[in-house]
């Protein structure tokens, strides 16, 4: 009996071993199916990428647990304002030269060379004053006051004495003396004809302009700004990209020279003045300055003598062509930039001091170019969507120049990074984008 049981046990063990071996061979020979954790309907006999969410496929029989699924879904559970899943086409930055319209923001400023001072040439008392208030417009040759001056009285007596005593050489010297004391040729001829000495003499303005006092503390204001460096700004309203600059920096513009408002007009009738005393200042706007900032890499396009076009921001039809007269370099807070200045004739007073303008210069620029549609403007910042692991992350870029449908982003991104060809397609109307800074 024992021998029979012993033999049966051995046969059972052998049969069980054969059965297990067959099952293992069957499992080994069976193909492994791959599927997507988020889209189970996707089945593939080999490894690959899900065509819907672009995630890696995993073996269906691998028993993907909760912890594994969480790890695979890390990219999908990120906030939508930090990452976008999309199959949109991408493009790499292209280095090279393109003809571009270099556009910068500038303003109209006072030409400080046109600021004049009217001074008293003789001592005396103001009998009548024709300049009454600040900002009054004065024309060249306009009467500004009647003055009683002993010096002028004596000079007129000397003139008539030399005339009556036939001293032609000394007479010419007396005429020049009266000219230096402020009389014009017509007044001198009137004295010679009438032979009447006028105790009160009219004084005429030698310049044109507006009566104003200069703010000496702001004479160097054109070199200061809220932030050093130049900001590129495009005037192309169709593209919606009205301000192109780097990061969150503010628009840098030269400051407008100001006129002192601390004191009212000081001259009064009956007041005594001394020879050489300043009476008032005249600010003339018949010649104004065009001023703007440029970075060091833009100076090649704005050499002295270069023609540039300017257009008023608020009126596209108001434009002019001027030549660069001054390139004044500055270095501040680690940035190299320059103040560019050009003289602009303003006889008709069409251009107003403080008026914003766009400065244009067509040039061929070396740059790192991407399609214009790849850049999304967020206020004063500009971003692109960079492809990382089949997802798009918003990144700040700097816009250096615009060449038709291309934008130069400089060194903002490397040439091997893939950028979404259409940034607007990845944003809806309710998005608040959290940008990654490189």
PyMOL commands that set and color helices and strands:
alter all, ss='L'
color gray80, all
select helices_A, chain A and resi 2-29+60-62+66-72+112-114+150-164+168-180+185-194+216-218+221-223+296-301+372-374+424-426
alter helices_A, ss='H'
color red, helices_A
select strands_A, chain A and resi 34-35+43-44+58-59+84-85+90-92+94-110+115-119+124-129+137-138+143-148+200-204+209-211+213-214+259-260+272-273+278-283+287-295+307-312+319-332+335-345+356-371+376-378+381-388+391-396+401-403+406-408+418-420
alter strands_A, ss='S'
color yellow, strands_A
deselect
rebuild
show_as cartoon
